[in-house]
Amino acid sequence: MGTSVEIRKYKPRYLKDCTRLFVDAFSREPWNDNWTFPRAKNLLRDITNMPGFKGLVIRVDKEIIGACLGRITCIADEDVYHVEYMFVDPRCQRKGYGQRLLSQVIDVLVQSGVGKSV
């Protein structure tokens, strides 16, 4: 049986798993940040509660291995998606999961009528 990969809309119940991944990913090269779980959880909660929030997670065999979290804002005559954070489990990096996730984010944005992402 093969590996099951799915991309889903972010849900609040994913906060704990995403926080754990966030801390792990950003504590390594090239960032070497010193995030604590509580501070990272507060940050991700703030991001996911922002107006215009849109986020996706990627799961492999039902385990979350990455996320792209951002928000849509109005700029002049168009809507723009701002990626706040995108991260993939360090054990799963360089396997195409991040590219697959970002590609799906772009598809969702195009379907929503969002013209640009930064």
TORVEX-762922 format. One line per 8 residues: number of its first residue (from 1); their letters; for each residue x, y, z negated of C-alpha. Coordinates in steps of 0.5 Angstrom, whole numbers, plus 500, padded with zeros to 3 digits. Layout:
N
NUM) a) X,Y,Z | ... $
***
This chain:
118
1) mgtsveir) 500,500,500 | 503,507,502 | 503,513,498 | 497,517,497 | 498,525,498 | 493,530,497 | 492,537,497 | 487,540,493 $
9) kykprylk) 484,547,490 | 487,549,484 | 482,548,478 | 483,550,471 | 484,543,468 | 491,543,472 | 494,548,468 | 498,544,463 $
17) dctrlfvd) 501,539,469 | 502,546,473 | 506,549,467 | 510,543,466 | 512,543,473 | 513,550,473 | 518,550,467 | 522,544,470 $
25) afsrepwn) 523,547,477 | 525,554,474 | 530,552,469 | 534,549,474 | 538,551,480 | 538,556,483 | 534,560,478 | 536,557,471 $
33) dnwtfpra) 531,561,468 | 529,560,460 | 522,559,460 | 518,556,454 | 512,552,455 | 507,557,452 | 510,563,456 | 509,559,462 $
41) knllrdit) 502,557,460 | 500,564,459 | 503,567,465 | 500,561,470 | 493,563,466 | 494,570,467 | 495,569,475 | 490,564,476 $
49) nmpgfkgl) 485,569,472 | 487,575,477 | 481,577,482 | 482,574,488 | 486,568,486 | 487,563,491 | 491,557,489 | 493,550,491 $
57) virvdkei) 496,544,488 | 499,538,492 | 498,531,489 | 502,524,490 | 498,518,488 | 494,523,483 | 500,526,480 | 501,534,481 $
65) igaclgri) 508,535,484 | 507,542,486 | 503,548,487 | 502,555,490 | 499,560,486 | 497,567,489 | 492,572,490 | 488,576,496 $
73) tciadedv) 489,583,496 | 486,589,500 | 491,593,504 | 489,598,508 | 485,595,514 | 486,588,512 | 487,582,507 | 494,580,505 $
81) yhveymfv) 495,574,500 | 501,575,495 | 504,568,493 | 506,569,486 | 509,563,485 | 510,556,489 | 514,550,486 | 515,543,487 $
89) dprcqrkg) 517,538,482 | 525,537,482 | 524,530,483 | 520,531,490 | 524,537,493 | 527,536,500 | 522,531,502 | 517,536,506 $
97) ygqrllsq) 512,536,500 | 513,544,499 | 512,545,507 | 506,541,507 | 503,545,501 | 505,552,505 | 502,549,511 | 495,548,508 $
105) vidvlvqs) 495,554,504 | 496,558,511 | 490,554,514 | 486,556,508 | 488,563,509 | 486,563,516 | 480,560,515 | 478,565,510 $
113) gvgksv) 480,571,515 | 486,573,511 | 491,576,516 | 498,576,512 | 501,573,507 | 508,575,503 $
***
